C-alpha cells in the first residue's frame, strides 16, 4: 500500500501550491472544479497513457485529445507510475484555481 501524504509549498498564502499522493484529496479537489479523470489519447498504446484532469469548458479541440477514464483506472496508473499531484486551491488574487500538475515522486 502506498503512503498517502500532503504538504504545502511556497508558504501558506493564497497562490501557494500543495503536493499530495492522497487519492481522496485529489478526487475531492477535481470534483470541486467539475474535473474528470482522463488520459491523453495516443500516449499509451495498450496502456491508459498520460494522466490528465479534464475540466468543463476545456475546448472542443483539446477535449478531443483526452479520453475520460474511471477514477479506479486513474489511480491504478497514478500508483503504478509513482506520481504525486501538485495543485493550487486559489490563485494569488483569491480566485479558485485549476492549476495542477502530475510529477514523479522523489
C-alpha positions in Angstrom: 0.0 0.0 0.0 1.2 3.5 -0.9 1.8 6.0 1.9 -0.6 8.9 1.3 0.9 12.4 2.1 0.3 16.0 1.6 2.4 19.1 2.0 2.3 22.7 1.1 4.9 24.6 -0.9 5.5 28.3 -1.1 4.1 29.2 2.3 0.5 29.3 3.5 -0.6 32.2 1.4 -3.1 32.3 -1.5 -1.5 31.2 -4.7 0.8 28.6 -2.9 0.9 25.1 -4.2 0.3 21.8 -2.4 1.5 18.4 -3.2 -0.2 15.1 -2.4 -0.5 11.4 -3.1 -3.8 11.1 -1.3 -6.5 9.7 -3.6 -9.4 11.2 -1.7 -7.7 14.7 -1.6 -7.1 14.6 -5.4 -10.6 13.4 -6.2 -12.2 16.0 -3.9 -10.1 18.8 -5.5 -11.0 17.7 -9.0 -14.7 17.2 -8.3 -15.0 20.7 -6.7 -13.9 22.0 -10.1 -16.0 19.7 -12.2 -12.9 17.9 -13.5 -13.0 14.3 -14.6 -10.1 11.8 -14.7 -8.7 11.4 -18.2 -5.8 10.2 -20.3 -4.2 11.7 -23.3 -5.3 9.7 -26.4 -2.5 8.0 -28.3 0.1 8.1 -25.5 -0.4 4.6 -24.1 -0.6 2.0 -26.8 -2.4 -0.8 -24.9 -2.0 1.2 -21.7 -4.0 4.1 -20.4 -1.3 6.6 -21.3 -0.5 10.0 -19.8 -2.9 11.1 -17.0 -4.7 14.5 -17.0 -7.8 16.0 -15.5 -10.4 17.2 -18.0 -12.2 20.4 -16.9 -15.6 21.6 -18.2 -15.2 24.2 -21.0 -11.8 22.8 -21.8 -12.4 23.5 -25.5 -13.5 21.1 -28.2 -10.1 20.7 -29.9 -8.3 20.0 -26.7 -11.0 17.8 -25.2 -10.8 15.6 -28.4 -7.2 14.7 -27.3 -8.4 13.4 -23.9 -10.4 10.3 -23.1 -12.4 10.1 -19.8 -11.4 7.1 -17.7 -12.7 5.9 -14.3 -11.2 7.0 -11.0 -10.1 3.4 -10.4 -8.2 3.3 -13.7 -6.8 6.7 -13.0 -5.5 5.9 -9.5 -4.1 2.5 -10.6 -2.0 4.3 -13.2 -1.1 7.1 -10.7 0.3 4.5 -8.3 2.0 2.4 -10.9 3.9 5.4 -12.2 4.7 6.6 -8.6 3.1 10.0 -9.3 2.4 12.9 -7.0 -0.2 15.7 -7.6 0.8 19.4 -7.3 -2.2 21.7 -7.1 -3.4 25.1 -6.0 -6.6 25.9 -4.1 -6.7 29.6 -5.0 -4.7 32.0 -7.2 -2.8 34.8 -5.5 -5.8 37.0 -6.1 -8.1 34.6 -4.2 -9.9 33.1 -7.2 -10.5 29.3 -7.2 -7.5 27.8 -9.2 -7.4 24.9 -11.6 -3.6 24.8 -11.6 -2.4 21.2 -11.3 0.5 19.0 -12.5 1.5 15.4 -12.1 5.1 14.7 -11.2 7.2 11.7 -10.3 7.6 11.1 -6.5 11.1 11.6 -5.2 
